[in-house]
Amino acid sequence: MNIFKKLDQIQDYFSPKIIGEVNDVFVKIVKIKGDIVPWHNHQNEEELFYIIKGKLLFQIENEEPFIMKKGDLFIVKRGVNHRVSSKKECSIMLVENKTTKHTGSVTNAISKSILQQLK
């Protein structure tokens, strides 16, 4: 599979797509632009972010925000309150347990079920 061809198929921002499975985790890609991701956490799971293209503003509660760029990787530890945003389009690969809810226990307009992420 070619990641860039898969990204070309994504039309909507903030809508992760599952592109593979490895044991008990999903490999996902997503495009974001804007700042509508809510503050959230994943109580029982860690989450890996890898920047494919663009820049991502990463915020962790009670810490200084930081910018991730193409090629950067960051793992959010379980239970850590976080959110992300991007002024321009940013393409991200996520690696998450199959039990991870897209926006944790917070539900808003961008929250997607696993079924929605498979389409």
N, C-alpha and C positions, 0 to 999 in steps of 0.2 A: 504494500500500500504506500501511497505517496501522501504525506501529511498535507502538503500544499494543495494538492487536488481535493483532498477532503475538506480543507478550509474553504476552498472556492465554492463548495456546495452549501456552506452555512450562510443563510440569508439574515437571520435574526441575531442581534446582540443579546448577551446574557442568557443564551440557550445552549448549555453544554450538550455535546453529542458523544455517545459512547462509541469508540472506534475499535475497542478490543477488551479482552479479559486476560488477566494473568492470575492464576490461582484464585484468591478471594478478593481481588481488586479489579476495578474498571479503569481503563485508560480512556480519557475524554479529551476533546478539544472544544474550545469556546472562543468566540470573539466578544470583546467588550468595548464599549465606548460610552463614557459618561460616568455618573457617580450614584447609581441607584441600588447598588448592592448594599443590603442592610448590614448593620453590625450583627454578627452571629458567631457561634462556635459549634464545634462538634465534640460533644461530651466524651464519646468513646472512641473516636477515630482521629488519626492524623491525616493531613492532606498535603500533597506535594504539588507545587506550582512550578512550571518550567515555561519561560518566555520564548516563544517561537519567533514573534515579530512584534515590534513596537515597544512601548514603555508602560509600566504598570506602577501606580502609586499603591503601596502596601501600608496599611495602618493596623497596628496592634495596640489594643487598649493599654494606656499608661506607658507607652513607649514612643520614641520619635518615629514619625513616618519615614519610609525609605522608598527609593525608586528602583524597580527591577527593569533590566534591559535585556534585549535579545541574548539568549544563552544563559541567563541567570536562572538559578534553581533555589527554591526555598521550601522548607517543610514546616508547616504549622503544627505545633504540638496539640494534642487533644485538650479540649477545654479552654483554649486560648481565644478570647474574643477578638475578631478581626473583620476587616472589610477591604475591598479593593476598588480602584477606579482608574480611568484612563481618559485623558483629554482627547486623544486621537485613537483610532482603532488599534487594538492590541490583541494578538492571538496567543492563546495559552494552552498548554497541555496540563491536564490535571491527572493525578493518580490518587484514587480514593477507594476505600473499602466499599464493597457492594452495599453495605448498610448505611453509608453516609448520605444524609439528606442534603440536598443542594444548598439550602440556606439554613442549615441547622434546624432548630425548633422555631425559627422565625418564618412566617409565611407572608409573602407579599407578591406583587405583580410578576416578579421574575422567577419565583420558586417553580421548579420543574420536578415532576415525579420521575422515577427511573423509566417508566414506560414512555414518557415524553422525551427522555434523553436517548432512547433507542431509535426513535423515528428519524 
